[in-house]
Amino acid sequence: MPKKTASPKTLGATGGAPRINIGISDKDRAAIAQGLSRLLADTYTLYLTTHNFHWNVTGPMFNTLHAMFMEQYTELWNAVDPIAERIRALGHHAPGSYAAFGKLASLADAPEDPPSALEMVRILVEGHEGVARTAREMFPAAEKASDEPTADLLTQRLTVHEQTAWMLRSLLEE
Ligand SMILES: [Fe+2]
């Protein structure tokens, strides 16, 4: 039986690896990877802000917030990896520099001077809601392309960000 050879059409321009062919068009893969890059930048920015607040929080709520922020930045730190690796699985490069994140993020950097403890909580509520909006905005692109792994990842991230926003918001309510 003759060996099956790959058709030249499936080979990449550089020879070695075959062209990615997972049933999602190049245009859709690029659009989803761009959305995931924004989500990665927002998640990384919120991670850094939360870690900053863990270091710099002061006041009577120190113990509670110091520990709570640690739990939250650890979760965010663990979240950036699957987002970046989904971008790679879609055939694109994952951004990973402060310059790239600065261009892509919808969230502002942490303030230079540490705010009060309650102001920190307020900033984090807005941060988690901002990341949730970024994840939700790109949902239609993933659904349109039947990109279930991305839709699943977005669902998981939305659940975490909306729940964390609620918990932080509760600290500010009477
Ligand atoms: Fe620590």
Backbone and ligand atoms as CSV (ligand in chain L), in Angstrom:
chain,resi,resn,atom,element,x,y,z
A,1,MET,N,N,0.847,-1.211,0.000
A,1,MET,CA,C,0.000,0.000,0.000
A,1,MET,C,C,0.879,1.257,0.000
A,2,PRO,N,N,0.593,2.182,-0.910
A,2,PRO,CA,C,1.446,3.388,-0.944
A,2,PRO,C,C,1.244,4.246,0.303
A,3,LYS,N,N,2.338,4.833,0.710
A,3,LYS,CA,C,2.277,5.713,1.887
A,3,LYS,C,C,1.442,6.950,1.567
A,4,LYS,N,N,0.652,7.376,2.548
A,4,LYS,CA,C,-0.109,8.623,2.344
A,4,LYS,C,C,0.838,9.796,2.563
A,5,THR,N,N,0.878,10.708,1.616
A,5,THR,CA,C,1.715,11.903,1.832
A,5,THR,C,C,0.816,13.119,1.963
A,6,ALA,N,N,1.285,14.070,2.766
A,6,ALA,CA,C,0.505,15.289,2.957
A,6,ALA,C,C,0.465,16.068,1.657
A,7,SER,N,N,-0.704,16.631,1.371
A,7,SER,CA,C,-0.785,17.454,0.162
A,7,SER,C,C,0.001,18.744,0.400
A,8,PRO,N,N,0.651,19.257,-0.662
A,8,PRO,CA,C,1.468,20.471,-0.481
A,8,PRO,C,C,0.662,21.626,0.101
A,9,LYS,N,N,-0.659,21.611,-0.175
A,9,LYS,CA,C,-1.506,22.701,0.310
A,9,LYS,C,C,-1.533,22.768,1.842
A,10,THR,N,N,-1.350,21.618,2.488
A,10,THR,CA,C,-1.444,21.598,3.957
A,10,THR,C,C,-0.104,21.939,4.616
A,11,LEU,N,N,0.951,22.057,3.793
A,11,LEU,CA,C,2.258,22.362,4.393
A,11,LEU,C,C,2.417,23.864,4.618
A,12,GLY,N,N,3.072,24.223,5.712
A,12,GLY,CA,C,3.316,25.628,6.013
A,12,GLY,C,C,4.335,26.203,5.046
A,13,ALA,N,N,4.382,27.524,4.998
A,13,ALA,CA,C,5.261,28.206,4.051
A,13,ALA,C,C,6.728,27.867,4.294
A,14,THR,N,N,7.071,27.547,5.551
A,14,THR,CA,C,8.484,27.303,5.856
A,14,THR,C,C,8.852,25.828,5.703
A,15,GLY,N,N,7.904,25.011,5.314
A,15,GLY,CA,C,8.260,23.610,5.079
A,15,GLY,C,C,7.802,22.705,6.193
A,16,GLY,N,N,8.572,22.590,7.264
A,16,GLY,CA,C,8.372,21.629,8.348
A,16,GLY,C,C,6.960,21.330,8.797
A,17,ALA,N,N,6.388,22.197,9.607
A,17,ALA,CA,C,5.094,21.904,10.225
A,17,ALA,C,C,3.951,22.100,9.235
A,18,PRO,N,N,2.952,21.217,9.309
A,18,PRO,CA,C,1.788,21.430,8.440
A,18,PRO,C,C,1.011,22.663,8.881
A,19,ARG,N,N,0.294,23.249,7.940
A,19,ARG,CA,C,-0.529,24.410,8.290
A,19,ARG,C,C,-1.597,23.995,9.282
A,20,ILE,N,N,-1.882,24.861,10.252
A,20,ILE,CA,C,-2.926,24.556,11.239
A,20,ILE,C,C,-4.255,24.371,10.512
A,21,ASN,N,N,-4.969,23.316,10.894
A,21,ASN,CA,C,-6.228,22.988,10.210
A,21,ASN,C,C,-7.169,22.310,11.199
A,22,ILE,N,N,-7.768,23.111,12.079
A,22,ILE,CA,C,-8.623,22.553,13.132
A,22,ILE,C,C,-10.103,22.849,12.881
A,23,GLY,N,N,-10.404,23.331,11.672
A,23,GLY,CA,C,-11.808,23.577,11.331
A,23,GLY,C,C,-12.286,24.963,11.715
A,24,ILE,N,N,-11.368,25.844,12.076
A,24,ILE,CA,C,-11.712,27.251,12.339
A,24,ILE,C,C,-10.942,28.081,11.307
A,25,SER,N,N,-11.643,28.964,10.622
A,25,SER,CA,C,-10.985,29.735,9.549
A,25,SER,C,C,-9.864,30.609,10.104
A,26,ASP,N,N,-8.919,30.963,9.229
A,26,ASP,CA,C,-7.797,31.822,9.642
A,26,ASP,C,C,-8.312,33.119,10.262
A,27,LYS,N,N,-9.364,33.670,9.634
A,27,LYS,CA,C,-9.909,34.956,10.092
A,27,LYS,C,C,-10.491,34.805,11.506
A,28,ASP,N,N,-11.238,33.737,11.708
A,28,ASP,CA,C,-11.849,33.517,13.029
A,28,ASP,C,C,-10.782,33.227,14.085
A,29,ARG,N,N,-9.770,32.438,13.717
A,29,ARG,CA,C,-8.685,32.143,14.675
A,29,ARG,C,C,-7.984,33.432,15.088
A,30,ALA,N,N,-7.755,34.309,14.111
A,30,ALA,CA,C,-7.068,35.575,14.414
A,30,ALA,C,C,-7.924,36.447,15.328
A,31,ALA,N,N,-9.232,36.495,15.042
A,31,ALA,CA,C,-10.133,37.333,15.852
A,31,ALA,C,C,-10.210,36.801,17.291
A,32,ILE,N,N,-10.295,35.483,17.433
A,32,ILE,CA,C,-10.391,34.889,18.775
A,32,ILE,C,C,-9.068,35.081,19.520
A,33,ALA,N,N,-7.954,34.882,18.830
A,33,ALA,CA,C,-6.636,35.055,19.471
A,33,ALA,C,C,-6.454,36.503,19.928
A,34,GLN,N,N,-6.974,37.442,19.145
A,34,GLN,CA,C,-6.876,38.868,19.518
A,34,GLN,C,C,-7.707,39.138,20.778
A,35,GLY,N,N,-8.897,38.572,20.833
A,35,GLY,CA,C,-9.747,38.721,22.019
A,35,GLY,C,C,-9.095,38.089,23.240
A,36,LEU,N,N,-8.513,36.911,23.060
A,36,LEU,CA,C,-7.842,36.226,24.178
A,36,LEU,C,C,-6.609,37.002,24.634
A,37,SER,N,N,-5.951,37.692,23.697
A,37,SER,CA,C,-4.777,38.493,24.062
A,37,SER,C,C,-5.201,39.659,24.953
A,38,ARG,N,N,-6.350,40.240,24.645
A,38,ARG,CA,C,-6.864,41.323,25.500
A,38,ARG,C,C,-7.232,40.770,26.880
A,39,LEU,N,N,-7.827,39.575,26.886
A,39,LEU,CA,C,-8.187,38.944,28.165
A,39,LEU,C,C,-6.931,38.612,28.978
A,40,LEU,N,N,-5.887,38.153,28.294
A,40,LEU,CA,C,-4.623,37.840,28.971
A,40,LEU,C,C,-4.031,39.111,29.593
A,41,ALA,N,N,-4.032,40.205,28.822
A,41,ALA,CA,C,-3.473,41.472,29.316
A,41,ALA,C,C,-4.264,41.986,30.518
A,42,ASP,N,N,-5.584,41.898,30.446
A,42,ASP,CA,C,-6.418,42.360,31.565
A,42,ASP,C,C,-6.194,41.484,32.798
A,43,THR,N,N,-6.114,40.172,32.595
A,43,THR,CA,C,-5.944,39.245,33.722
A,43,THR,C,C,-4.592,39.473,34.383
A,44,TYR,N,N,-3.561,39.689,33.556
A,44,TYR,CA,C,-2.217,39.909,34.099
A,44,TYR,C,C,-2.163,41.237,34.866
A,45,THR,N,N,-2.800,42.250,34.317
A,45,THR,CA,C,-2.825,43.563,34.977
A,45,THR,C,C,-3.540,43.474,36.320
A,46,LEU,N,N,-4.669,42.768,36.341
A,46,LEU,CA,C,-5.408,42.611,37.606
A,46,LEU,C,C,-4.617,41.759,38.600
A,47,TYR,N,N,-3.903,40.751,38.086
A,47,TYR,CA,C,-3.026,39.943,38.943
A,47,TYR,C,C,-2.024,40.856,39.658
A,48,LEU,N,N,-1.343,41.712,38.876
A,48,LEU,CA,C,-0.274,42.540,39.441
A,48,LEU,C,C,-0.834,43.555,40.443
A,49,THR,N,N,-1.971,44.147,40.098
A,49,THR,CA,C,-2.604,45.109,41.011
A,49,THR,C,C,-2.991,44.422,42.331
A,50,THR,N,N,-3.526,43.215,42.234
A,50,THR,CA,C,-3.952,42.495,43.441
A,50,THR,C,C,-2.743,42.123,44.294
A,51,HIS,N,N,-1.651,41.735,43.645
A,51,HIS,CA,C,-0.434,41.394,44.411
A,51,HIS,C,C,0.135,42.655,45.072
A,52,ASN,N,N,0.128,43.757,44.329
A,52,ASN,CA,C,0.557,45.054,44.860
A,52,ASN,C,C,-0.254,45.390,46.125
A,53,PHE,N,N,-1.572,45.208,46.059
A,53,PHE,CA,C,-2.426,45.541,47.203
A,53,PHE,C,C,-2.158,44.589,48.379
A,54,HIS,N,N,-1.835,43.334,48.090
A,54,HIS,CA,C,-1.440,42.378,49.142
A,54,HIS,C,C,-0.221,42.923,49.904
A,55,TRP,N,N,0.711,43.503,49.159
A,55,TRP,CA,C,1.926,44.039,49.789
A,55,TRP,C,C,1.636,45.317,50.579
A,56,ASN,N,N,0.784,46.181,50.033
A,56,ASN,CA,C,0.708,47.559,50.524
A,56,ASN,C,C,-0.519,47.893,51.357
A,57,VAL,N,N,-1.414,46.919,51.553
A,57,VAL,CA,C,-2.631,47.229,52.314
A,57,VAL,C,C,-2.280,47.562,53.770
A,58,THR,N,N,-3.015,48.527,54.333
A,58,THR,CA,C,-2.821,48.919,55.740
A,58,THR,C,C,-4.200,49.101,56.393
A,59,GLY,N,N,-4.187,49.218,57.710
A,59,GLY,CA,C,-5.426,49.529,58.430
A,59,GLY,C,C,-5.983,48.350,59.200
A,60,PRO,N,N,-7.152,48.587,59.866
A,60,PRO,CA,C,-7.723,47.554,60.755
A,60,PRO,C,C,-8.138,46.271,60.028
A,61,MET,N,N,-8.326,46.348,58.698
A,61,MET,CA,C,-8.728,45.138,57.949
A,61,MET,C,C,-7.510,44.415,57.365
A,62,PHE,N,N,-6.317,44.790,57.849
A,62,PHE,CA,C,-5.084,44.254,57.246
A,62,PHE,C,C,-5.104,42.737,57.085
A,63,ASN,N,N,-5.338,42.020,58.198
A,63,ASN,CA,C,-5.251,40.548,58.143
A,63,ASN,C,C,-6.191,39.956,57.109
A,64,THR,N,N,-7.449,40.385,57.150
A,64,THR,CA,C,-8.468,39.862,56.230
A,64,THR,C,C,-8.084,40.144,54.778
A,65,LEU,N,N,-7.748,41.408,54.501
A,65,LEU,CA,C,-7.498,41.780,53.108
A,65,LEU,C,C,-6.172,41.219,52.595
A,66,HIS,N,N,-5.147,41.233,53.429
A,66,HIS,CA,C,-3.850,40.677,53.039
A,66,HIS,C,C,-4.022,39.213,52.595
A,67,ALA,N,N,-4.766,38.442,53.388
A,67,ALA,CA,C,-4.995,37.020,53.061
A,67,ALA,C,C,-5.919,36.873,51.854
A,68,MET,N,N,-6.969,37.687,51.788
A,68,MET,CA,C,-7.933,37.598,50.687
A,68,MET,C,C,-7.264,37.966,49.358
A,69,PHE,N,N,-6.445,39.010,49.365
A,69,PHE,CA,C,-5.757,39.408,48.138
A,69,PHE,C,C,-4.793,38.304,47.681
A,70,MET,N,N,-4.177,37.607,48.637
A,70,MET,CA,C,-3.263,36.525,48.249
A,70,MET,C,C,-4.018,35.406,47.526
A,71,GLU,N,N,-5.165,35.056,48.066
A,71,GLU,CA,C,-5.984,34.024,47.418
A,71,GLU,C,C,-6.353,34.471,45.992
A,72,GLN,N,N,-6.696,35.750,45.867
A,72,GLN,CA,C,-7.145,36.253,44.561
A,72,GLN,C,C,-5.986,36.369,43.565
A,73,TYR,N,N,-4.818,36.867,44.007
A,73,TYR,CA,C,-3.723,36.982,43.015
A,73,TYR,C,C,-3.206,35.607,42.618
A,74,THR,N,N,-3.285,34.627,43.537
A,74,THR,CA,C,-2.852,33.266,43.192
A,74,THR,C,C,-3.775,32.683,42.109
A,75,GLU,N,N,-5.080,32.921,42.263
A,75,GLU,CA,C,-6.044,32.428,41.272
A,75,GLU,C,C,-5.769,33.081,39.912
A,76,LEU,N,N,-5.518,34.406,39.930
A,76,LEU,CA,C,-5.280,35.130,38.670
A,76,LEU,C,C,-3.976,34.666,38.014
A,77,TRP,N,N,-2.967,34.426,38.835
A,77,TRP,CA,C,-1.673,33.958,38.319
A,77,TRP,C,C,-1.842,32.608,37.618
A,78,ASN,N,N,-2.649,31.749,38.231
A,78,ASN,CA,C,-2.876,30.436,37.620
A,78,ASN,C,C,-3.738,30.530,36.361
A,79,ALA,N,N,-4.503,31.605,36.238
A,79,ALA,CA,C,-5.414,31.740,35.097
A,79,ALA,C,C,-4.701,32.196,33.821
A,80,VAL,N,N,-3.587,32.929,33.954
A,80,VAL,CA,C,-2.972,33.469,32.731
A,80,VAL,C,C,-2.427,32.352,31.829
A,81,ASP,N,N,-1.974,31.264,32.427
A,81,ASP,CA,C,-1.354,30.205,31.620
A,81,ASP,C,C,-2.325,29.546,30.629
A,82,PRO,N,N,-3.495,29.070,31.085
A,82,PRO,CA,C,-4.426,28.478,30.111
A,82,PRO,C,C,-4.886,29.453,29.031
A,83,ILE,N,N,-4.990,30.752,29.370
A,83,ILE,CA,C,-5.408,31.734,28.355
A,83,ILE,C,C,-4.310,31.846,27.287
A,84,ALA,N,N,-3.054,31.992,27.738
A,84,ALA,CA,C,-1.937,32.117,26.793
A,84,ALA,C,C,-1.802,30.855,25.937
A,85,GLU,N,N,-1.991,29.707,26.557
A,85,GLU,CA,C,-1.800,28.457,25.808
A,85,GLU,C,C,-2.937,28.185,24.825
A,86,ARG,N,N,-4.122,28.733,25.103
A,86,ARG,CA,C,-5.208,28.632,24.126
A,86,ARG,C,C,-4.875,29.477,22.887
A,87,ILE,N,N,-4.245,30.636,23.111
A,87,ILE,CA,C,-3.822,31.485,21.974
A,87,ILE,C,C,-2.831,30.696,21.103
A,88,ARG,N,N,-1.907,29.985,21.729
A,88,ARG,CA,C,-0.915,29.190,20.993
A,88,ARG,C,C,-1.591,28.054,20.220
A,89,ALA,N,N,-2.585,27.408,20.866
A,89,ALA,CA,C,-3.278,26.301,20.195
A,89,ALA,C,C,-4.058,26.797,18.981
A,90,LEU,N,N,-4.394,28.085,18.962
A,90,LEU,CA,C,-5.091,28.671,17.817
A,90,LEU,C,C,-4.103,29.166,16.753
A,91,GLY,N,N,-2.815,28.925,16.998
A,91,GLY,CA,C,-1.808,29.236,15.975
A,91,GLY,C,C,-1.241,30.638,16.058
A,92,HIS,N,N,-1.468,31.340,17.166
A,92,HIS,CA,C,-0.939,32.707,17.303
A,92,HIS,C,C,0.026,32.793,18.478
A,93,HIS,N,N,0.795,33.882,18.503
A,93,HIS,CA,C,1.741,34.074,19.599
A,93,HIS,C,C,1.055,34.772,20.767
A,94,ALA,N,N,1.406,34.340,21.966
A,94,ALA,CA,C,0.840,34.958,23.175
A,94,ALA,C,C,1.672,36.177,23.545
A,95,PRO,N,N,1.018,37.341,23.771
A,95,PRO,CA,C,1.783,38.504,24.237
A,95,PRO,C,C,2.300,38.237,25.643
A,96,GLY,N,N,3.483,38.780,25.969
A,96,GLY,CA,C,4.047,38.525,27.294
A,96,GLY,C,C,5.080,39.559,27.688
A,97,SER,N,N,4.752,40.833,27.449
A,97,SER,CA,C,5.654,41.899,27.902
A,97,SER,C,C,4.786,43.029,28.459
A,98,TYR,N,N,5.384,43.849,29.333
A,98,TYR,CA,C,4.617,44.962,29.894
A,98,TYR,C,C,4.202,45.931,28.789
A,99,ALA,N,N,5.053,46.083,27.766
A,99,ALA,CA,C,4.707,46.977,26.647
A,99,ALA,C,C,3.467,46.458,25.913
A,100,ALA,N,N,3.457,45.147,25.619
A,100,ALA,CA,C,2.310,44.568,24.901
A,100,ALA,C,C,1.059,44.623,25.773
A,101,PHE,N,N,1.214,44.276,27.044
A,101,PHE,CA,C,0.049,44.294,27.934
A,101,PHE,C,C,-0.498,45.712,28.084
A,102,GLY,N,N,0.408,46.696,28.125
A,102,GLY,CA,C,-0.029,48.090,28.246
A,102,GLY,C,C,-0.896,48.516,27.066
A,103,LYS,N,N,-0.564,48.017,25.870
A,103,LYS,CA,C,-1.347,48.370,24.677
A,103,LYS,C,C,-2.683,47.636,24.653
A,104,LEU,N,N,-2.708,46.388,25.160
A,104,LEU,CA,C,-3.890,45.538,25.017
A,104,LEU,C,C,-4.903,45.690,26.154
A,105,ALA,N,N,-4.423,46.067,27.336
A,105,ALA,CA,C,-5.297,46.005,28.529
A,105,ALA,C,C,-6.350,47.105,28.523
A,106,SER,N,N,-7.537,46.775,29.016
A,106,SER,CA,C,-8.569,47.797,29.221
A,106,SER,C,C,-8.482,48.343,30.641
A,107,LEU,N,N,-7.785,47.629,31.522
A,107,LEU,CA,C,-7.631,48.059,32.918
A,107,LEU,C,C,-6.435,48.999,33.054
A,108,ALA,N,N,-6.577,49.987,33.940
A,108,ALA,CA,C,-5.455,50.884,34.233
A,108,ALA,C,C,-4.481,50.172,35.162
A,109,ASP,N,N,-3.227,50.616,35.136
A,109,ASP,CA,C,-2.241,50.119,36.094
A,109,ASP,C,C,-2.652,50.491,37.512
A,110,ALA,N,N,-2.076,49.804,38.491
A,110,ALA,CA,C,-2.310,50.157,39.896
A,110,ALA,C,C,-1.800,51.577,40.131
A,111,PRO,N,N,-2.484,52.348,40.999
A,111,PRO,CA,C,-1.997,53.697,41.297
A,111,PRO,C,C,-0.604,53.650,41.923
A,112,GLU,N,N,0.193,54.691,41.669
A,112,GLU,CA,C,1.574,54.689,42.170
A,112,GLU,C,C,1.637,54.715,43.692
A,113,ASP,N,N,0.806,55.584,44.288
A,113,ASP,CA,C,0.753,55.631,45.752
A,113,ASP,C,C,-0.352,54.709,46.231
A,114,PRO,N,N,-0.052,53.852,47.223
A,114,PRO,CA,C,-1.064,52.907,47.686
A,114,PRO,C,C,-2.312,53.623,48.199
A,115,PRO,N,N,-3.493,53.264,47.680
A,115,PRO,CA,C,-4.730,53.864,48.169
A,115,PRO,C,C,-5.132,53.264,49.524
A,116,SER,N,N,-6.194,53.794,50.128
A,116,SER,CA,C,-6.711,53.230,51.382
A,116,SER,C,C,-7.223,51.816,51.115
A,117,ALA,N,N,-7.409,51.057,52.192
A,117,ALA,CA,C,-7.859,49.667,52.055
A,117,ALA,C,C,-9.179,49.582,51.293
A,118,LEU,N,N,-10.150,50.446,51.639
A,118,LEU,CA,C,-11.452,50.367,50.967
A,118,LEU,C,C,-11.365,50.812,49.514
A,119,GLU,N,N,-10.466,51.757,49.236
A,119,GLU,CA,C,-10.271,52.188,47.849
A,119,GLU,C,C,-9.652,51.035,47.032
A,120,MET,N,N,-8.772,50.280,47.662
A,120,MET,CA,C,-8.213,49.091,46.999
A,120,MET,C,C,-9.331,48.126,46.609
A,121,VAL,N,N,-10.242,47.899,47.550
A,121,VAL,CA,C,-11.353,46.972,47.281
A,121,VAL,C,C,-12.195,47.501,46.120
A,122,ARG,N,N,-12.443,48.818,46.127
A,122,ARG,CA,C,-13.221,49.438,45.050
A,122,ARG,C,C,-12.519,49.245,43.693
A,123,ILE,N,N,-11.222,49.468,43.661
A,123,ILE,CA,C,-10.450,49.316,42.411
A,123,ILE,C,C,-10.524,47.861,41.922
A,124,LEU,N,N,-10.481,46.916,42.862
A,124,LEU,CA,C,-10.521,45.501,42.464
A,124,LEU,C,C,-11.915,45.090,41.976
A,125,VAL,N,N,-12.972,45.640,42.580
A,125,VAL,CA,C,-14.329,45.371,42.070
A,125,VAL,C,C,-14.382,45.800,40.604
A,126,GLU,N,N,-13.941,47.021,40.346
A,126,GLU,CA,C,-13.982,47.533,38.967
A,126,GLU,C,C,-13.081,46.713,38.043
A,127,GLY,N,N,-11.948,46.249,38.557
A,127,GLY,CA,C,-11.035,45.428,37.760
A,127,GLY,C,C,-11.676,44.104,37.369
A,128,HIS,N,N,-12.280,43.419,38.342
A,128,HIS,CA,C,-12.911,42.129,38.029
A,128,HIS,C,C,-14.077,42.324,37.060
A,129,GLU,N,N,-14.822,43.403,37.229
A,129,GLU,CA,C,-15.929,43.660,36.296
A,129,GLU,C,C,-15.394,43.997,34.903
A,130,GLY,N,N,-14.278,44.697,34.852
A,130,GLY,CA,C,-13.669,45.030,33.559
A,130,GLY,C,C,-13.192,43.780,32.826
A,131,VAL,N,N,-12.572,42.862,33.553
A,131,VAL,CA,C,-12.117,41.614,32.910
A,131,VAL,C,C,-13.332,40.796,32.447
A,132,ALA,N,N,-14.377,40.803,33.264
A,132,ALA,CA,C,-15.599,40.080,32.872
A,132,ALA,C,C,-16.151,40.656,31.564
A,133,ARG,N,N,-16.136,41.978,31.426
A,133,ARG,CA,C,-16.648,42.590,30.178
A,133,ARG,C,C,-15.793,42.189,28.980
A,134,THR,N,N,-14.470,42.171,29.180
A,134,THR,CA,C,-13.568,41.777,28.085
A,134,THR,C,C,-13.852,40.332,27.661
A,135,ALA,N,N,-14.036,39.440,28.653
A,135,ALA,CA,C,-14.329,38.030,28.341
A,135,ALA,C,C,-15.682,37.907,27.637
A,136,ARG,N,N,-16.672,38.670,28.100
A,136,ARG,CA,C,-18.020,38.553,27.530
A,136,ARG,C,C,-18.081,39.107,26.108
A,137,GLU,N,N,-17.347,40.197,25.870
A,137,GLU,CA,C,-17.335,40.815,24.539
A,137,GLU,C,C,-16.884,39.842,23.447
A,138,MET,N,N,-15.947,38.946,23.799
A,138,MET,CA,C,-15.405,38.067,22.760
A,138,MET,C,C,-16.160,36.747,22.652
A,139,PHE,N,N,-17.175,36.578,23.493
A,139,PHE,CA,C,-17.937,35.326,23.461
A,139,PHE,C,C,-18.558,35.047,22.086
A,140,PRO,N,N,-19.217,36.034,21.448
A,140,PRO,CA,C,-19.831,35.766,20.141
A,140,PRO,C,C,-18.834,35.250,19.107
A,141,ALA,N,N,-17.599,35.768,19.113
A,141,ALA,CA,C,-16.591,35.314,18.133
A,141,ALA,C,C,-16.275,33.831,18.340
A,142,ALA,N,N,-16.156,33.411,19.618
A,142,ALA,CA,C,-15.864,32.001,19.903
A,142,ALA,C,C,-17.049,31.116,19.535
A,143,GLU,N,N,-18.251,31.576,19.840
A,143,GLU,CA,C,-19.456,30.780,19.545
A,143,GLU,C,C,-19.673,30.635,18.049
A,144,LYS,N,N,-19.476,31.732,17.327
A,144,LYS,CA,C,-19.689,31.742,15.871
A,144,LYS,C,C,-18.771,30.708,15.211
A,145,ALA,N,N,-17.542,30.554,15.741
A,145,ALA,CA,C,-16.563,29.639,15.150
A,145,ALA,C,C,-16.648,28.231,15.752
A,146,SER,N,N,-17.677,27.978,16.576
A,146,SER,CA,C,-17.795,26.693,17.299
A,146,SER,C,C,-16.501,26.365,18.046
A,147,ASP,N,N,-15.879,27.394,18.609
A,147,ASP,CA,C,-14.638,27.190,19.360
A,147,ASP,C,C,-15.003,26.880,20.821
A,148,GLU,N,N,-15.360,25.623,21.060
A,148,GLU,CA,C,-15.832,25.215,22.395
A,148,GLU,C,C,-14.759,25.365,23.474
A,149,PRO,N,N,-13.499,24.988,23.204
A,149,PRO,CA,C,-12.490,25.165,24.258
A,149,PRO,C,C,-12.367,26.618,24.715
A,150,THR,N,N,-12.430,27.567,23.766
A,150,THR,CA,C,-12.353,28.978,24.159
A,150,THR,C,C,-13.618,29.382,24.906
A,151,ALA,N,N,-14.786,28.957,24.410
A,151,ALA,CA,C,-16.047,29.299,25.084
A,151,ALA,C,C,-16.040,28.753,26.511
A,152,ASP,N,N,-15.519,27.554,26.680
A,152,ASP,CA,C,-15.445,26.922,28.003
A,152,ASP,C,C,-14.522,27.727,28.925
A,153,LEU,N,N,-13.374,28.125,28.383
A,153,LEU,CA,C,-12.418,28.934,29.157
A,153,LEU,C,C,-13.061,30.266,29.566
A,154,LEU,N,N,-13.768,30.891,28.621
A,154,LEU,CA,C,-14.425,32.172,28.918
A,154,LEU,C,C,-15.486,31.996,30.002
A,155,THR,N,N,-16.234,30.894,29.933
A,155,THR,CA,C,-17.264,30.634,30.942
A,155,THR,C,C,-16.637,30.513,32.323
A,156,GLN,N,N,-15.526,29.790,32.393
A,156,GLN,CA,C,-14.835,29.636,33.685
A,156,GLN,C,C,-14.334,30.973,34.207
A,157,ARG,N,N,-13.762,31.784,33.319
A,157,ARG,CA,C,-13.225,33.083,33.755
A,157,ARG,C,C,-14.352,34.021,34.175
A,158,LEU,N,N,-15.473,34.004,33.432
A,158,LEU,CA,C,-16.605,34.859,33.794
A,158,LEU,C,C,-17.136,34.479,35.171
A,159,THR,N,N,-17.218,33.185,35.450
A,159,THR,CA,C,-17.722,32.721,36.751
A,159,THR,C,C,-16.847,33.269,37.874
A,160,VAL,N,N,-15.534,33.140,37.725
A,160,VAL,CA,C,-14.600,33.608,38.768
A,160,VAL,C,C,-14.691,35.123,38.944
A,161,HIS,N,N,-14.657,35.870,37.843
A,161,HIS,CA,C,-14.607,37.327,37.960
A,161,HIS,C,C,-15.911,37.898,38.522
A,162,GLU,N,N,-17.038,37.317,38.117
A,162,GLU,CA,C,-18.313,37.835,38.616
A,162,GLU,C,C,-18.489,37.476,40.090
A,163,GLN,N,N,-18.044,36.294,40.489
A,163,GLN,CA,C,-18.155,35.901,41.889
A,163,GLN,C,C,-17.211,36.752,42.766
A,164,THR,N,N,-15.997,36.963,42.292
A,164,THR,CA,C,-15.029,37.761,43.071
A,164,THR,C,C,-15.502,39.208,43.183
A,165,ALA,N,N,-16.060,39.746,42.101
A,165,ALA,CA,C,-16.588,41.129,42.144
A,165,ALA,C,C,-17.690,41.229,43.196
A,166,TRP,N,N,-18.557,40.235,43.246
A,166,TRP,CA,C,-19.645,40.227,44.244
A,166,TRP,C,C,-19.064,40.196,45.657
A,167,MET,N,N,-18.084,39.327,45.898
A,167,MET,CA,C,-17.525,39.202,47.249
A,167,MET,C,C,-16.845,40.499,47.684
A,168,LEU,N,N,-16.084,41.106,46.776
A,168,LEU,CA,C,-15.408,42.365,47.095
A,168,LEU,C,C,-16.433,43.485,47.296
A,169,ARG,N,N,-17.447,43.501,46.436
A,169,ARG,CA,C,-18.490,44.521,46.519
A,169,ARG,C,C,-19.196,44.442,47.871
A,170,SER,N,N,-19.377,43.220,48.378
A,170,SER,CA,C,-20.073,43.024,49.667
A,170,SER,C,C,-19.325,43.697,50.812
A,171,LEU,N,N,-18.005,43.793,50.685
A,171,LEU,CA,C,-17.203,44.458,51.744
A,171,LEU,C,C,-17.529,45.948,51.803
A,172,LEU,N,N,-18.037,46.496,50.706
A,172,LEU,CA,C,-18.275,47.953,50.627
A,172,LEU,C,C,-19.710,48.306,50.947
A,173,GLU,N,N,-20.577,47.274,51.024
A,173,GLU,CA,C,-22.000,47.550,51.235
A,173,GLU,C,C,-22.326,47.550,52.732
A,174,GLU,N,N,-23.290,48.388,53.087
A,174,GLU,CA,C,-23.703,48.495,54.503
A,174,GLU,C,C,-24.503,47.260,54.902
L,1,LIG,FE,FE,2.844,37.438,50.737
